[in-house]
């Protein structure tokens, strides 16, 4: 999956390739994602979904008995395929690079994630909201994405520590500090419509100071 592909397009590609979902239901799922991203889950009705999909409202309920079931069906491909593919691409192409300084690594990672959020803000609002409140999604997602980040990040951290560029903490603690701080700050920008270009330098300065060697 190419890095430049946005998350909604990736979802649609997964839907197109699936042989287990009837064509009309694929239209329903695609329309649901669009509307949930545009106006939020709570503000979207099944009538609006049916209208956007070009099907009768009964078609929506034929497979998905409730709106919650419909949301679960929309999120499933993200958890099992889309997000892990994007994380793998990010880990290999952005994280696992021959960085020689902490500043270089953090600048590249933060800049890349800001660009990614700009291109996927609406979909990320839906995903992050549900991941924050649903432990089942977190349990499904964590084992799919954490090993990908660890595999590609830890070697970089070891090199930076050897070069006296990084605090000498265990890699899992450094990764937790980096990833948790980035998710929190960038999620804030997503939900408050804060200017991401302003959030970037603050995040970079905070991480660089916190991870600097003693």
N, C-alpha and C positions, 0 to 999 in steps of 0.2 A: 504494500500500500504506500503510494508516494506521499512524502511528507507534505507537499503542497496541497494535497487533496483535503478539502475541509470536512469536518465531521459529519455534516448533514449529507454531503455527497457520498461519503464512505458508508453511511447508514443505508442510503438508497442502493448502493452497489451490493451490499450484503442482502438486502431485500430482493433485488433482481436475481441474485444467484441462488436464493433459497427455493428448493423444490417442495417444501412442506407447507407453504402458505399460498392459498388461492390468490389469483390476481386482484380481485376486488378487496381482499383483506390487506394486500400490500398497499393498495391505494389508501385504505383507511389508516394504516400505520404511518405512512408518509405524511398524510394530511394531519394526523394527530401530532406528530413531531413538529411540523411547521407551526401549528396553532399554539401548542404548549410553549414553544420558543417565543412566539410573537406576543402572546398575551397572558401566559401563565396557565398552569393546570386548572386551578380553581375557577378561573374566568372563562374557561372553554367548555362549551356544551357539545353533546353528541350530535345535536342538530347541525351545529357549525362544522363539525368534523365531516359529517355525511355530505354536507353541501360542498365543502372543499374537495372531498374525494370524488364527488360526482356519483354518489350512490344513495340508495334509500337509507333512512335512519335505521330501519330494521336490519340492514346488512351489518351495521356496526355491532349490534347486540347479538347477531347470529353466532359469532365466535367469542366475543368478549361481553360477558354478562353485566359488568360494571365498568365505570370509567377507571377505577383503580386497576382492574384487570387489563384494560387497554394500556394504561401507563406502564404496567409491568411488562407487557409485550413490546412496547417501544424501547424500554430500557434494556431488555435482555440482550439484543445484539451489541449494544454499547459495552455492556459488562463482559461479554464472552469474546467479542471479536474486535470491535472498533477501538475502544480505549487501549486494550493490550497492544494492538498493532501500532497505534500512534506512540505509545510509550516505548515500544521496542525501537521504532524509527528514531525517536528523540534520543534514547539512550546510546544508540550506535553512532548516529550522525552528529550529535551535539555534545553529549556528555563525554563519551570515550574518545577524546582527542588529546594530542601531545601537549597539553597546557604545561607551561613552565612556571607560571605565577598564579597565585590565588586570584588576583584582580582580573587576569585574562579569562580564567575559567568562569568566575561569577558574572563578569560582564557579558560573556557570550551566552551563558545559560539564561540569565535574566532577560536579555534582549530578545532571545529566541522565544521565550515563553510569553512575553508581552505581545510579540507579533502574532503568536498562535492564538492568544485570547482575543485580540482584535478581530481575527478572522472567524472566531467561533463563539463570540460572547453570548448570543441568545441560546444556543444549544447548551453551553456550559452552565448557564443559569439553571436550566432544567436538571441537568445531571448533578451538579453540586448540591442543589437543594435536596434532592432525593437521597444522595449518598450521605449527607449529613444527618438525615433523620431516620434512615433505614439501615439497621445493622446487618440485615441479610445481604444487602448490596455490597457493603464494605467487606463482609466475609467472603463473598464471591470474587470481588475485585482484587483484594490485597494479594492473595497468592499468585494471581496472574501478572501483576505488574511489579511488585516489590523485588522479586529475584532478578528481573530485567534491569532495574536501576542499580541494584547491588553489584551485579556482575560487571557492569560497565563503569560504575562510579568508584568502586573501592580501589581499583588500580590507579586511578587518577589521584585519589586522596593519598595513597601510599607514596606516590612520586612527589607530591607537593610537600608532604611531611619530611621526606628525605632531603628536600631542597630547603628546609626551614621556612617554607612559605605558609604552613598551616599548623594550627594548634595540634599538639600531640595527644589527641583524644582517640578513643576507639572509633573505628569507621562507622559503626552503626549509630553512635551518638551524633557524629558529625552529619551523617545523612539525615537523621531525624531532625536535627536542628535546621539544616538547609531546606529540606522538603517541607517540613511543617511551617516554617516561617514564610516560604514562598507561597504555599497554598493559602495560608491565612491572609496575607497581604493582597495577593492577586484576587482572591475571592471577594475581599472587601471592595476592591475596585470594580469587579463585575457587578455586584449587587447595589452599589451606591452610585454607579455611573461616574466614578472618580476618573480623572484623566490618567490613563495608564502611563503616559509619558512622564507624568509627575511622580507617580508611584515608583517607577523604576529606579531612579537615583536614590530615593530613600531606602528602598529594599537593598540595593547594592551596598550602600554605605553601612547599613546595619549588619549585614552578613559579613562584610569584609572586616569590620571592627571586631565582631564577635568571634570570628574564626582565625584571626591573626595569631601567630605564635606568641607565646608568653615571653 
